[in-house]
Amino acid sequence: MITYRKKPTERSEKRDNMFPFPAIRPGQKEMLEDVREIINVGGTLIAHAPTGIGKTAAALAPALEYAVKNDKIVFFLTSKQSQHKIVIDTLKLIKNKKNVDFTAIDIISKQAMCPRGIAKEYYAVFNELCKIGQKTGECSYARNYNKDVTHYITENILHVEELKDICTSMGACPHKTASNAIANAHVAVCDYNYVFSDILETILDKTNRSLSDMILIIDEAHNLPDRIRNHLSRELSVNALREAAREVKSANAHVENKIIHNHLTKIIRSFNEFAKDVSGDEHNIEKRVIVNSINKVLSESLDPTDYDTFANTLKDASARIAENSEDGASYVMNVAEFLAGWNTDLPCSRVFSSSPPAFSLKLLDPSLISRDIIAGVHAAVMMSGTLYPTGMYADILGAKKKKTMLREYE
Ligand code: SF4
């Protein structure tokens, strides 16, 4: 429950205006009023606002006012961890100056918050090892739910490094503690990926909230289209396949490793054959060309399998290989991720480059991911000093024209 320390008239006034500074600049005032309006009516604001105007406070104050009063959660999304600091500092200022209680959680990737040595592994291998550690009970941090530390991080607004240190010193997993705390938070400060990737589903499940409970503030939003495209982009070279085969071979003589090594060797051979048959530097190729070629190789093997099963086998084997090989398993995981990504039904460009031989996959239209999210949240504020022309960004990200406010501030 939210508690206020001031008498009723004063506290409602504080909740109605959470702007924490004594003076407001002209462009900042205009932006704050637009943010307040779009959040009140629901929709998207695309704000081109120069550096120095005070965008963070102009967006955060009205969003927080609405979230506290209407039981919503503000997701303040950034493209870099370095941008979290100003957001957390502004939230601390609001809490102190306005004397209003609210909960804010600063969170980064699980890997960057993990206190264990496995955090040094390739991220996808790390994810597998983390899952195994939780399942088997090998990770003591995951087992240790600490009520006191959860209480502390919800009562105090902390930078993620402070949060990580406190959780680690109390023997609790920093990421798990922080993500559980988001369930009752008014603000979460995190990376774009928390909303514009499959992490969103986990977050909604964990927080027991729906998209319409979210108010998004997307900082440096000119980066968002490329971040969405890159998140679904993959590349696989014949060299990377060779490295994956080497990792498997150096792991141990596990019978499954021998089979995987055999399959990888055959795929390398078939890709080399493919490279010999094409002329020129770059070619667009269809999804089925690679899928069929790999399926053929795998089905003719002494231990027959198929494309999807092999991709899953590689993923599952990567943690075991990483634990048994001095070379880790980053290439094995890279192959697994490429195979899974290549098979997507989303419209992507698929290219083969001959020198060095490599296949690449890139999502063409970021709005395929962003459109439904932007339409589904309560309100979204996208802001940047280079979000111009604003209408172009609305189109690229699939914001509905009728519900979108385009603004440029000075
Ligand atoms: S559960 Fe937490 S502490 Fe354990 S491996 Fe995963 S991220 Fe690290």
Boltz pocket constraint, residues with backbone or C-beta under 6 A from the ligand:
constraints:
  - pocket:
      binder: B
      contacts: [[A, 110], [A, 111], [A, 113], [A, 114], [A, 115], [A, 116], [A, 129], [A, 130], [A, 131], [A, 133], [A, 134], [A, 139], [A, 141], [A, 142], [A, 173], [A, 174], [A, 175], [A, 176]]
      max_distance: 6.0
